[in-house]
Amino acid sequence: MREHKLRILYFGLESGDSDTLRLVNKGFDGEQMLVLCQKAKSAGLKLSVTAILGLAGKARSREHAAATATWINDLSPEYFSLLTMFRRHNDDYFTAIEPLSHGEVMAETLDILQQLHPQKTILRSNHASNFLNLAGSYPKDRQRLIDTAQQALDAAQHDPAWFNEMPSYSEQLY
């Protein structure tokens, strides 16, 4: 791939939690994907990895956050992005989980950030699906990112209606 000028792989991890990956029928578990991504890195390819906030629903939010942070720590990809789950040809999946509220998505974001310790990883949470935009580099901006997420979560708790509301989780098609 490098001989054909491929320099970066965009990789949809979705979750580092193998139980969540089974639930979404990813086809691989977290360990299998980690081994494959480590091979790509050792071959000189840069990796841009995405994970999906809210993917595990309420039942496995903590496990999803912890396993995703551990997976990212183990790989230290060049880029790591957080997206928020939304509805797109996945109505059956939404009936299989209890989706997170706005506040719970923010808490899951903070949970991931508090457990992240990658080296030389640029973090972005600025997708159209996100309602908390974050940008920084690890390890330099780690505490600033955590503080920003904590402040946003604290502020959101002052608006219980929004905090407890389910995001629309729908995609606008144009």
C-alpha positions as CSV (number, residue, x, y, z in Angstrom):
1,M,0.0,0.0,0.0
2,R,2.8,2.4,0.8
3,E,4.3,1.7,-2.6
4,H,1.1,3.0,-4.1
5,K,1.4,6.2,-2.1
6,L,-1.1,5.3,0.6
7,R,0.0,7.1,3.7
8,I,-3.0,7.2,6.1
9,L,-5.7,4.7,6.9
10,Y,-9.1,5.8,8.2
11,F,-10.3,3.2,10.6
12,G,-13.7,2.9,12.1
13,L,-13.0,1.2,15.4
14,E,-16.5,2.2,16.7
15,S,-15.6,0.7,20.2
16,G,-12.7,-1.0,21.9
17,D,-15.3,-3.2,23.8
18,S,-15.6,-6.6,22.1
19,D,-19.1,-7.1,23.5
20,T,-20.3,-3.9,22.0
21,L,-18.6,-4.8,18.7
22,R,-20.5,-8.1,18.7
23,L,-23.8,-6.3,19.3
24,V,-23.2,-4.1,16.3
25,N,-22.0,-7.0,14.2
26,K,-18.6,-5.4,13.5
27,G,-17.1,-8.7,12.4
28,F,-14.0,-8.3,14.5
29,D,-13.3,-8.0,18.2
30,G,-11.2,-5.3,19.7
31,E,-8.0,-7.4,20.0
32,Q,-8.1,-8.5,16.4
33,M,-8.5,-4.9,15.2
34,L,-5.7,-3.8,17.5
35,V,-3.3,-6.4,16.0
36,L,-4.2,-5.4,12.5
37,C,-3.7,-1.7,13.2
38,Q,-0.4,-2.3,14.9
39,K,0.8,-4.1,11.8
40,A,-0.3,-1.1,9.7
41,K,1.6,1.3,12.0
42,S,4.7,-0.8,11.9
43,A,4.5,-0.7,8.1
44,G,4.8,3.1,8.4
45,L,1.1,4.0,7.8
46,K,-0.6,6.7,9.8
47,L,-3.9,5.9,11.4
48,S,-7.0,8.0,11.9
49,V,-9.3,6.1,14.2
50,T,-12.9,6.9,15.0
51,A,-15.1,5.7,17.9
52,I,-18.8,6.3,18.4
53,L,-20.1,7.9,21.6
54,G,-23.3,6.3,22.8
55,L,-22.8,3.1,20.7
56,A,-23.1,0.7,23.7
57,G,-26.2,2.4,25.1
58,K,-26.8,2.8,28.8
59,A,-26.1,-0.8,29.7
60,R,-22.4,-0.8,28.6
61,S,-21.5,2.8,28.5
62,R,-18.7,2.5,31.1
63,E,-17.3,-0.7,29.5
64,H,-17.4,1.0,26.1
65,A,-15.6,4.1,27.4
66,A,-12.9,2.1,29.3
67,A,-12.2,-0.4,26.5
68,T,-12.1,2.3,23.8
69,A,-9.6,4.4,25.9
70,T,-7.5,1.3,26.6
71,W,-7.5,0.4,22.8
72,I,-6.4,3.9,21.9
73,N,-3.7,4.0,24.6
74,D,-2.3,0.7,23.3
75,L,-2.2,1.9,19.7
76,S,-1.5,5.7,20.1
77,P,-2.8,6.4,16.6
78,E,-1.8,9.7,15.0
79,Y,-5.5,10.8,15.0
80,F,-8.5,9.9,17.1
81,S,-11.9,11.2,16.6
82,L,-15.1,10.9,18.5
83,L,-18.5,10.9,16.7
84,T,-21.9,10.7,18.3
85,M,-24.2,7.8,17.3
86,F,-27.1,8.8,15.1
87,R,-29.9,7.0,13.3
88,R,-29.0,5.9,9.7
89,H,-30.3,2.6,8.4
90,N,-29.9,1.2,11.9
91,D,-33.4,1.3,13.5
92,D,-33.2,-2.3,14.6
93,Y,-30.0,-1.5,16.6
94,F,-31.8,1.4,18.3
95,T,-34.4,-1.0,19.6
96,A,-31.7,-3.3,21.0
97,I,-30.2,-0.7,23.2
98,E,-31.3,2.1,25.5
99,P,-29.8,5.2,23.9
100,L,-28.0,7.8,26.0
101,S,-29.3,11.2,26.8
102,H,-27.3,14.4,25.9
103,G,-25.9,14.4,29.4
104,E,-25.0,10.8,29.3
105,V,-23.2,11.2,26.0
106,M,-21.2,14.1,27.6
107,A,-20.4,11.9,30.7
108,E,-19.2,9.1,28.4
109,T,-17.0,11.6,26.5
110,L,-15.5,12.7,29.8
111,D,-15.1,9.1,30.9
112,I,-13.1,8.3,27.8
113,L,-10.9,11.5,28.1
114,Q,-10.1,10.8,31.7
115,Q,-8.8,7.3,30.7
116,L,-6.8,8.4,27.6
117,H,-3.0,8.4,27.8
118,P,-1.8,8.0,24.2
119,Q,1.4,9.4,22.9
120,K,1.4,11.9,20.0
121,T,-2.3,11.6,19.2
122,I,-4.4,14.4,17.9
123,L,-8.0,14.2,19.2
124,R,-11.0,15.7,17.5
125,S,-14.6,15.7,18.4
126,N,-15.9,18.1,15.8
127,H,-18.2,16.0,13.6
128,A,-21.6,17.3,12.8
129,S,-23.0,14.6,15.1
130,N,-21.2,16.1,18.1
131,F,-22.7,18.7,20.5
132,L,-19.4,19.0,22.5
133,N,-16.6,20.0,20.1
134,L,-13.1,19.2,21.3
135,A,-9.7,19.6,19.7
136,G,-6.2,18.9,21.1
137,S,-3.1,16.9,21.1
138,Y,-2.0,14.2,23.5
139,P,-0.3,14.3,25.9
140,K,0.1,18.1,25.8
141,D,-3.6,19.1,25.9
142,R,-4.9,16.1,28.0
143,Q,-5.9,18.1,31.1
144,R,-7.3,21.0,29.1
145,L,-9.6,18.5,27.2
146,I,-10.7,16.9,30.4
147,D,-11.4,20.3,32.0
148,T,-13.3,21.5,29.0
149,A,-15.5,18.4,29.0
150,Q,-16.0,18.6,32.8
151,Q,-17.1,22.3,32.5
152,A,-19.5,21.5,29.7
153,L,-21.0,18.6,31.7
154,D,-21.3,20.8,34.8
155,A,-23.0,23.5,32.7
156,A,-25.3,21.0,31.0
157,Q,-26.5,19.8,34.4
158,H,-28.0,23.3,35.0
159,D,-30.5,22.6,32.2
160,P,-32.1,19.3,33.3
161,A,-34.5,19.3,30.3
162,W,-31.7,19.3,27.8
163,F,-29.4,17.1,29.9
164,N,-32.0,14.3,30.1
165,E,-33.3,14.7,26.6
166,M,-32.4,12.1,23.9
167,P,-30.5,13.6,21.0
168,S,-32.5,13.4,17.8
169,Y,-30.1,10.7,16.6
170,S,-31.3,11.3,13.1
171,E,-29.4,12.2,10.0
172,Q,-30.7,14.9,7.8
173,L,-30.7,13.7,4.2
174,Y,-30.3,16.4,1.5
